[in-house]
Amino acid sequence: MKTVGLLISGIGFHRGTSVWDISYVLKELERCNAKPIPIAPREGIEKNIPGPRRKSEPKRNYLNEAKMMVRGEVYYLDQIDSNDLDTLIIPGGRGVVTVFSSLLRDGTEAQFLPELRELVISLFSRNKYIASIGYGGALLAVLLRNITEPILTIGEDVEIIEVLKKMGADVLKVKPDEVILDEKSKIISTPGTSPNSSLYKACKGIEILIDELFKYNETPDKSDA
């Protein structure tokens, strides 16, 4: 059985992770007989930035918020060993880029949770494909800045697309039921759900995303050769 890290930034599209994205991903993981490993941060990025930003950031319990969205155990990000995961999925929701990074406030100089970057880089070094949905792709572009120039989709947020392009990412606009495969960067992405998108088409896009993710991760790791 494949074990799949599922990154959650809290509950709700605007301040956390999209409930719809999570629901569709869980449905598809069950269909593929894969085990989700829900992952939440102890604190958001603003709590890691000294000064007034740290003091003004409200306290949130991301673990409890994540537990309201999934079944079973939820793990803190710093509890995860990348070697226990076969891959990682970053669902969408605007909170993904505000909790795990400071992209909206700092643009091309965005900071991020270092333990998350370590997890992503570790999977990347093991030749594992990673999947992103909607704003999850924007977070990946930030985490992989100066390492690769990914080709991906994040949905239709024009402001963020322009910032990511300045970082070197090639951001494409596609339909909700379409998927972008970047074989060089090992990223598979789809727009996912948004307040104005078709839920049916977004669900179809996530279904294709999961199928492609497992298909490309069937290739043995170089370390297994």
C-alpha positions as CSV (number, residue, x, y, z in Angstrom):
1,M,0.0,0.0,0.0
2,K,1.3,3.4,-1.0
3,T,1.6,6.0,1.8
4,V,0.8,9.5,0.7
5,G,1.6,12.7,2.7
6,L,-1.4,15.1,2.6
7,L,-0.4,18.6,3.5
8,I,-3.1,20.6,5.4
9,S,-2.9,24.3,6.3
10,G,-6.1,24.5,8.3
11,I,-9.8,24.4,7.4
12,G,-11.4,26.5,4.6
13,F,-10.4,27.8,1.2
14,H,-9.5,31.3,2.3
15,R,-7.6,30.7,5.5
16,G,-6.6,27.1,5.1
17,T,-7.0,24.1,2.7
18,S,-10.0,23.6,0.5
19,V,-12.4,21.1,2.0
20,W,-13.5,20.1,-1.5
21,D,-9.9,19.4,-2.6
22,I,-9.3,17.2,0.5
23,S,-12.6,15.3,0.0
24,Y,-11.8,14.5,-3.6
25,V,-8.2,13.5,-2.8
26,L,-9.3,11.2,0.0
27,K,-11.9,9.6,-2.3
28,E,-9.3,9.0,-5.0
29,L,-6.7,7.6,-2.6
30,E,-9.2,5.1,-1.3
31,R,-10.0,4.1,-4.8
32,C,-6.3,3.5,-5.4
33,N,-5.9,1.6,-2.1
34,A,-3.4,4.2,-0.8
35,K,-3.0,5.4,2.8
36,P,-3.2,9.1,3.4
37,I,-0.9,10.6,6.1
38,P,-2.4,14.0,7.0
39,I,0.2,16.6,7.9
40,A,-0.3,19.9,9.7
41,P,2.1,22.6,10.9
42,R,2.6,23.4,14.6
43,E,2.7,27.1,13.7
44,G,2.3,29.2,10.5
45,I,5.2,31.0,8.9
46,E,4.4,34.4,10.5
47,K,5.1,32.9,13.9
48,N,8.6,32.2,12.7
49,I,9.3,35.8,11.6
50,P,10.7,38.0,14.5
51,G,9.1,41.3,15.3
52,P,5.6,42.7,15.0
53,R,4.5,40.2,12.5
54,R,5.0,37.3,14.9
55,K,3.1,39.2,17.7
56,S,0.2,40.2,15.5
57,E,-0.4,36.7,14.0
58,P,-3.4,35.1,15.8
59,K,-2.9,31.7,17.5
60,R,-4.4,28.7,15.6
61,N,-4.5,25.0,16.3
62,Y,-3.8,23.6,12.9
63,L,-3.9,20.0,14.1
64,N,-7.4,20.3,15.4
65,E,-8.5,22.1,12.2
66,A,-7.0,19.3,10.1
67,K,-8.8,16.7,12.3
68,M,-12.1,18.2,11.3
69,M,-11.3,17.5,7.6
70,V,-10.0,13.9,7.7
71,R,-10.4,10.6,9.4
72,G,-7.9,9.1,11.7
73,E,-4.6,10.4,13.0
74,V,-3.1,13.7,11.9
75,Y,0.7,14.3,12.3
76,Y,2.7,17.5,12.9
77,L,5.1,18.4,10.1
78,D,8.1,17.9,12.3
79,Q,7.1,14.4,13.1
80,I,7.3,13.2,9.5
81,D,10.2,11.2,8.1
82,S,10.2,11.6,4.4
83,N,11.4,8.0,4.0
84,D,8.1,6.8,5.3
85,L,6.3,8.5,2.4
86,D,5.9,7.3,-1.2
87,T,4.8,10.8,-2.3
88,L,3.3,14.1,-1.2
89,I,0.1,15.9,-2.3
90,I,-0.4,19.6,-1.6
91,P,-4.1,20.4,-1.9
92,G,-5.3,23.9,-2.7
93,G,-6.8,26.7,-0.7
94,R,-5.4,30.2,-0.3
95,G,-4.2,29.3,3.2
96,V,-1.6,27.0,1.7
97,V,0.5,30.0,0.7
98,T,-0.2,32.1,3.8
99,V,0.4,29.4,6.4
100,F,3.4,27.6,4.9
101,S,5.0,30.7,3.2
102,S,4.9,34.5,3.2
103,L,4.3,34.6,-0.5
104,L,1.4,37.1,-0.4
105,R,3.3,39.5,1.8
106,D,6.9,39.1,0.6
107,G,6.5,38.2,-3.1
108,T,9.8,36.9,-4.6
109,E,11.5,37.2,-1.2
110,A,9.0,34.8,0.4
111,Q,10.0,32.9,3.4
112,F,8.8,29.3,4.2
113,L,8.7,26.7,6.9
114,P,12.2,25.1,6.6
115,E,11.0,21.7,7.7
116,L,8.5,21.6,4.8
117,R,11.3,22.5,2.3
118,E,13.4,19.7,3.8
119,L,10.6,17.2,3.2
120,V,10.0,18.3,-0.4
121,I,13.7,18.3,-1.2
122,S,14.1,14.8,0.3
123,L,11.3,13.4,-1.9
124,F,12.7,15.3,-4.8
125,S,16.2,13.7,-4.2
126,R,14.6,10.3,-4.1
127,N,13.2,10.8,-7.6
128,K,9.6,11.0,-6.3
129,Y,6.9,12.8,-8.2
130,I,4.9,15.3,-6.1
131,A,1.4,16.5,-6.8
132,S,-0.1,19.9,-6.3
133,I,-3.6,21.3,-6.5
134,G,-4.4,24.9,-7.1
135,Y,-2.4,27.2,-4.7
136,G,-0.4,24.1,-3.7
137,G,1.5,24.6,-6.9
138,A,2.4,28.1,-5.8
139,L,3.8,26.8,-2.6
140,L,5.9,24.2,-4.5
141,A,7.3,26.9,-6.7
142,V,8.4,28.9,-3.6
143,L,9.9,25.8,-1.9
144,L,11.9,24.8,-5.1
145,R,13.1,28.3,-5.9
146,N,16.7,28.3,-7.0
147,I,16.6,24.5,-7.4
148,T,14.3,24.0,-10.4
149,E,12.1,26.1,-12.7
150,P,8.8,24.2,-12.5
151,I,6.1,24.0,-15.1
152,L,2.7,23.9,-13.3
153,T,-0.7,25.4,-12.8
154,I,-2.1,27.1,-9.8
155,G,-5.5,28.2,-11.0
156,E,-6.3,31.8,-12.1
157,D,-4.8,34.0,-9.4
158,V,-3.1,36.5,-11.8
159,E,-1.2,38.4,-9.1
160,I,0.5,35.3,-7.7
161,I,1.1,33.9,-11.2
162,E,3.1,37.1,-12.0
163,V,5.2,36.7,-8.8
164,L,5.9,33.0,-9.6
165,K,7.0,33.9,-13.1
166,K,9.6,36.3,-11.6
167,M,10.9,33.4,-9.6
168,G,11.4,31.4,-12.8
169,A,8.3,29.2,-12.7
170,D,6.3,28.6,-15.9
171,V,2.7,28.9,-14.8
172,L,0.0,27.7,-17.2
173,K,-3.7,28.3,-17.1
174,V,-5.7,25.1,-17.8
175,K,-9.2,23.8,-17.3
176,P,-10.2,22.3,-14.0
177,D,-10.3,18.8,-15.5
178,E,-6.8,19.1,-17.0
179,V,-3.4,18.2,-15.5
180,I,0.1,19.5,-16.1
181,L,3.0,17.0,-16.0
182,D,6.5,18.4,-15.5
183,E,8.8,15.4,-15.9
184,K,12.0,17.4,-15.3
185,S,10.8,18.9,-11.9
186,K,8.7,15.8,-11.1
187,I,5.6,17.8,-10.4
188,I,2.1,17.0,-11.4
189,S,-0.5,19.7,-11.0
190,T,-4.2,20.6,-11.6
191,P,-6.2,23.7,-10.8
192,G,-8.6,22.0,-8.3
193,T,-11.7,23.6,-6.9
194,S,-12.3,27.3,-6.4
195,P,-15.4,29.3,-5.6
196,N,-16.2,29.8,-9.3
197,S,-15.1,26.5,-10.8
198,S,-17.1,23.4,-11.7
199,L,-16.9,20.9,-8.9
200,Y,-17.5,18.0,-11.3
201,K,-14.6,19.1,-13.6
202,A,-12.3,19.7,-10.6
203,C,-13.0,16.3,-9.2
204,K,-12.2,14.8,-12.6
205,G,-8.9,16.7,-12.7
206,I,-8.0,15.4,-9.3
207,E,-8.8,11.9,-10.4
208,I,-6.5,12.2,-13.3
209,L,-3.8,13.8,-11.1
210,I,-3.9,10.8,-8.6
211,D,-3.7,8.3,-11.5
212,E,-0.7,10.1,-13.0
213,L,1.0,10.4,-9.6
214,F,0.9,6.7,-9.0
215,K,1.8,5.9,-12.6
216,Y,5.0,8.0,-12.5
217,N,6.0,6.9,-9.0
218,E,6.0,3.3,-10.1
219,T,9.5,3.8,-11.4
220,P,11.9,2.4,-8.9
221,D,14.1,4.8,-6.9
222,K,17.7,5.1,-8.1
223,S,18.7,3.9,-4.6
224,D,16.8,0.7,-5.2
225,A,18.7,-0.1,-8.4
